[in-house]
Amino acid sequence: MIKTVLQQYWRVVIGALLAAGLLFLALSGYLAPVIHAVSTPLVTVQTWVATRYYTLIRPSADATQLVQENESLRSDNARLRNQILSLQEQQKDAPALYSLLKIARTTSDSSYIAALVIGRDPSPFLRYLFINQGSDAGLRRGMPVTTDQGLAGRIVSVSAEAAQVQLITDTSSAVNVQLPKGGNAVLTGSVTGDITLEMIPQEAQVSPNDLVITSGLGGSYPPNLVVGRVVGVRKEQTALFQSAAVQPAVQFGNIRWVLVITDFKPVDLTPLLPAVQP
């Protein structure tokens, strides 16, 4: 028992002496080469691990710059795509705009304003359009609206920057026209979008493919505007008038640009008509 205690005692004393000796040697600088030889590999390993960890966790300056350049290229690409789409749309409009310009130049006796269609009748049967010009551009109610193909309708409502155009296919539309072989008639719309010549005198000669133009009667439209062509005639011996189906000159579903005749002043003849007796 006493022997065991003495052994443990001497072990503690020897360990303390060794520790004191190592501390003395370290403080004296005798162990510097040994410490350097041991610590250098450890420092190298630690530096390699820290560098890889920093690269994975935080992007380098080059990576950050590449990300910024990539975002800039994406933005430029989107902008160029939008420009291409805009140019393609302008290319589609070019023929129509050229035709409208040609009309404006060849009919210099009238004044026009070009307008873009910005809205359409949501019903299945197209009866009116909205255009992007209004009272600020000098547009007024009643002004005729044409295309490079022919008469489209007239303005029925105006705001500062837009206007509503009643098409000749509308049920409440009535256009006085003249026939190429003589005689006058009234062109009316219908709920189906078809247009028909009514009030054709029985003695008038009407044939398919006859060109129908405005007569200027009634004061609602100027004369000599193309409306369409006759495609079928209905004549009954017992009826007072003939009627005829007309193919409109304008393809209303494809209208994008129109010309508004701004120097035409419609005349309201209603006050001059005889009063209807109840």
C-alpha positions as CSV (number, residue, x, y, z in Angstrom):
1,M,0.0,0.0,0.0
2,I,2.8,2.4,1.0
3,K,4.8,1.3,-2.1
4,T,1.9,2.2,-4.4
5,V,1.5,5.7,-2.9
6,L,5.2,6.3,-3.3
7,Q,5.1,5.3,-7.0
8,Q,2.3,7.7,-7.7
9,Y,4.1,10.4,-5.8
10,W,7.3,10.0,-7.8
11,R,5.3,9.9,-11.1
12,V,3.7,13.3,-10.3
13,V,7.1,14.7,-9.3
14,I,8.8,13.5,-12.5
15,G,5.9,14.8,-14.7
16,A,6.1,18.2,-13.1
17,L,9.9,18.3,-13.6
18,L,9.5,17.3,-17.3
19,A,6.8,19.9,-17.8
20,A,9.0,22.6,-16.1
21,G,11.9,21.6,-18.2
22,L,10.0,21.7,-21.5
23,L,8.6,25.1,-20.5
24,F,12.1,26.4,-19.7
25,L,13.4,25.1,-23.0
26,A,10.5,26.6,-24.9
27,L,10.9,30.0,-23.2
28,S,14.6,29.9,-23.9
29,G,14.0,29.2,-27.6
30,Y,15.7,25.8,-27.7
31,L,12.4,24.2,-28.9
32,A,11.7,26.7,-31.7
33,P,12.9,24.4,-34.6
34,V,10.8,21.5,-33.3
35,I,7.7,23.7,-32.9
36,H,8.1,25.2,-36.4
37,A,8.5,21.7,-37.9
38,V,5.3,20.5,-36.3
39,S,3.2,23.6,-36.8
40,T,4.1,24.2,-40.5
41,P,2.1,21.2,-41.9
42,L,-0.8,22.0,-39.6
43,V,-0.9,25.6,-40.8
44,T,-0.7,24.5,-44.4
45,V,-3.7,22.1,-44.0
46,Q,-5.7,24.7,-42.1
47,T,-5.0,27.4,-44.8
48,W,-6.1,24.9,-47.6
49,V,-9.4,24.1,-45.8
50,A,-10.2,27.7,-45.1
51,T,-9.6,28.7,-48.7
52,R,-11.9,26.0,-50.1
53,Y,-14.5,26.8,-47.5
54,Y,-14.4,30.6,-48.4
55,T,-14.7,29.8,-52.1
56,L,-17.7,27.6,-51.6
57,I,-19.5,29.8,-49.2
58,R,-18.8,33.2,-50.7
59,P,-18.4,33.8,-54.4
60,S,-15.2,35.4,-55.5
61,A,-15.0,38.9,-57.0
62,D,-14.8,37.3,-60.5
63,A,-17.9,35.2,-59.9
64,T,-19.8,38.2,-58.7
65,Q,-18.8,40.2,-61.8
66,L,-19.9,37.3,-64.0
67,V,-23.3,37.2,-62.3
68,Q,-23.8,40.9,-62.9
69,E,-22.7,40.6,-66.5
70,N,-25.1,37.7,-67.0
71,E,-28.0,39.7,-65.6
72,S,-27.1,42.7,-67.8
73,L,-27.0,40.4,-70.9
74,R,-30.4,39.0,-70.0
75,S,-31.9,42.5,-69.7
76,D,-30.4,43.5,-73.1
77,N,-31.8,40.3,-74.7
78,A,-35.3,41.0,-73.4
79,R,-35.1,44.6,-74.6
80,L,-33.9,43.6,-78.0
81,R,-36.7,41.0,-78.3
82,N,-39.3,43.7,-77.5
83,Q,-37.8,45.9,-80.1
84,I,-38.0,43.1,-82.7
85,L,-41.6,42.5,-81.9
86,S,-42.3,46.2,-82.2
87,L,-40.6,46.4,-85.5
88,Q,-42.5,43.3,-86.7
89,E,-45.8,45.0,-85.8
90,Q,-44.8,48.2,-87.6
91,Q,-43.8,46.1,-90.6
92,K,-47.3,44.6,-90.6
93,D,-48.9,48.1,-90.5
94,A,-46.7,49.5,-93.2
95,P,-48.8,48.4,-96.2
96,A,-52.0,49.8,-94.7
97,L,-50.4,53.0,-93.7
98,Y,-48.9,53.4,-97.1
99,S,-52.4,52.9,-98.7
100,L,-53.9,55.4,-96.3
101,L,-51.2,57.9,-97.2
102,K,-51.8,57.3,-100.9
103,I,-55.5,58.0,-100.4
104,A,-54.8,61.2,-98.5
105,R,-52.5,62.4,-101.2
106,T,-54.8,61.6,-104.2
107,T,-57.8,63.1,-102.5
108,S,-56.3,66.4,-101.5
109,D,-59.7,68.1,-101.5
110,S,-60.4,66.5,-98.1
111,S,-58.6,66.6,-94.8
112,Y,-57.8,63.4,-92.9
113,I,-56.5,62.2,-89.5
114,A,-55.1,58.7,-89.2
115,A,-56.1,56.7,-86.2
116,L,-55.3,53.3,-84.7
117,V,-58.0,50.8,-83.7
118,I,-57.7,50.2,-80.0
119,G,-60.9,48.4,-79.2
120,R,-63.6,46.3,-80.8
121,D,-67.2,45.3,-80.2
122,P,-67.1,42.2,-78.0
123,S,-70.3,40.7,-79.5
124,P,-70.0,38.1,-82.2
125,F,-71.3,40.6,-84.8
126,L,-68.9,43.5,-85.1
127,R,-70.9,46.8,-85.0
128,Y,-68.4,49.4,-83.7
129,L,-64.8,50.2,-83.1
130,F,-62.7,52.4,-80.8
131,I,-59.9,54.5,-82.2
132,N,-57.0,56.3,-80.4
133,Q,-57.9,59.9,-81.6
134,G,-60.5,62.1,-80.0
135,S,-61.6,65.7,-79.5
136,D,-58.0,66.8,-78.7
137,A,-57.1,65.9,-82.3
138,G,-60.1,67.8,-83.6
139,L,-62.5,64.8,-84.1
140,R,-66.2,65.4,-83.8
141,R,-69.4,63.4,-83.7
142,G,-70.6,62.5,-87.2
143,M,-67.3,62.5,-89.0
144,P,-67.0,59.7,-91.6
145,V,-64.4,57.0,-91.1
146,T,-62.8,55.2,-94.1
147,T,-60.0,52.7,-94.8
148,D,-57.9,52.0,-97.8
149,Q,-60.7,49.7,-99.0
150,G,-63.8,51.9,-98.5
151,L,-66.3,53.3,-96.1
152,A,-66.2,51.9,-92.6
153,G,-68.7,54.1,-90.7
154,R,-68.9,57.3,-88.7
155,I,-68.0,58.6,-85.3
156,V,-70.9,58.5,-82.9
157,S,-69.1,59.3,-79.6
158,V,-65.9,61.2,-78.7
159,S,-63.7,61.7,-75.6
160,A,-60.6,63.7,-75.3
161,E,-58.3,60.9,-76.5
162,A,-60.6,58.3,-78.1
163,A,-63.7,57.9,-80.3
164,Q,-66.3,55.3,-80.9
165,V,-67.0,54.4,-84.6
166,Q,-70.4,53.0,-85.6
167,L,-69.8,50.6,-88.5
168,I,-72.1,50.4,-91.5
169,T,-73.0,46.9,-90.4
170,D,-74.8,48.2,-87.3
171,T,-78.6,47.8,-87.2
172,S,-79.1,51.5,-86.7
173,S,-76.8,52.5,-89.5
174,A,-78.3,53.9,-92.7
175,V,-76.2,55.1,-95.7
176,N,-77.7,56.8,-98.8
177,V,-76.0,55.3,-101.9
178,Q,-76.2,55.5,-105.6
179,L,-76.2,52.7,-108.2
180,P,-73.9,52.6,-111.2
181,K,-76.8,52.2,-113.6
182,G,-78.8,55.0,-112.1
183,G,-81.1,55.2,-109.1
184,N,-80.6,55.7,-105.3
185,A,-81.1,53.3,-102.4
186,V,-80.4,53.1,-98.7
187,L,-77.8,50.7,-97.2
188,T,-78.7,49.2,-93.8
189,G,-77.0,46.9,-91.4
190,S,-78.5,43.9,-89.6
191,V,-78.1,41.9,-86.4
192,T,-76.1,39.3,-88.4
193,G,-73.6,41.9,-89.6
194,D,-74.8,41.7,-93.2
195,I,-75.6,44.9,-95.2
196,T,-78.5,45.2,-97.6
197,L,-79.7,47.7,-100.1
198,E,-83.3,48.7,-99.4
199,M,-85.7,51.1,-101.2
200,I,-84.4,50.3,-104.7
201,P,-86.9,51.5,-107.2
202,Q,-88.5,48.7,-109.2
203,E,-87.4,50.3,-112.5
204,A,-83.7,50.5,-111.4
205,Q,-81.4,48.1,-113.0
206,V,-79.3,46.3,-110.4
207,S,-77.0,43.3,-111.1
208,P,-74.5,41.3,-109.2
209,N,-71.0,42.8,-109.0
210,D,-72.4,46.4,-109.3
211,L,-70.3,48.9,-107.4
212,V,-72.2,50.7,-104.6
213,I,-70.9,54.2,-103.6
214,T,-72.3,56.9,-101.3
215,S,-74.6,59.5,-102.9
216,G,-74.2,62.3,-100.4
217,L,-78.0,62.5,-99.9
218,G,-79.2,62.9,-96.4
219,G,-76.2,64.9,-95.2
220,S,-74.6,62.0,-93.2
221,Y,-71.8,61.1,-95.6
222,P,-69.9,62.8,-98.4
223,P,-70.5,61.4,-102.0
224,N,-68.4,58.9,-103.9
225,L,-67.1,56.8,-101.0
226,V,-66.9,53.1,-102.0
227,V,-69.3,50.9,-99.9
228,G,-69.2,47.5,-101.5
229,R,-70.6,45.4,-104.4
230,V,-73.9,43.8,-105.1
231,V,-73.9,40.0,-104.6
232,G,-77.6,39.2,-105.0
233,V,-80.8,40.9,-106.0
234,R,-84.3,40.2,-104.8
235,K,-87.2,41.5,-106.9
236,E,-90.8,40.8,-106.5
237,Q,-93.4,42.2,-108.9
238,T,-95.9,42.9,-106.2
239,A,-93.4,44.8,-104.0
240,L,-92.9,48.5,-104.2
241,F,-89.1,48.3,-104.1
242,Q,-86.3,45.9,-104.8
243,S,-83.6,44.8,-102.3
244,A,-80.1,43.5,-102.8
245,A,-77.4,41.9,-100.7
246,V,-74.1,43.7,-100.6
247,Q,-70.6,42.5,-99.9
248,P,-68.9,45.3,-98.0
249,A,-65.6,46.6,-99.4
250,V,-64.1,46.7,-96.0
251,Q,-63.0,43.6,-94.1
252,F,-64.1,44.9,-90.7
253,G,-62.5,42.1,-88.6
254,N,-59.0,43.1,-89.9
255,I,-59.1,46.8,-89.5
256,R,-56.1,48.3,-87.7
257,W,-55.8,51.8,-89.1
258,V,-58.5,54.2,-90.4
259,L,-58.8,57.6,-91.8
260,V,-61.2,60.1,-90.4
261,I,-62.5,62.8,-92.8
262,T,-62.2,65.9,-90.6
263,D,-63.4,68.6,-93.0
264,F,-66.9,67.0,-93.6
265,K,-69.7,68.5,-91.5
266,P,-72.7,66.3,-91.3
267,V,-76.1,67.9,-91.8
268,D,-79.1,67.0,-89.6
269,L,-82.2,67.1,-91.8
270,T,-84.5,65.8,-89.0
271,P,-86.0,69.2,-88.1
272,L,-86.9,69.7,-91.8
273,L,-88.7,66.5,-92.2
274,P,-92.5,66.3,-91.8
275,A,-93.6,65.4,-88.4
276,V,-94.9,61.9,-88.0
277,Q,-98.6,61.8,-87.0
278,P,-99.4,59.4,-84.1
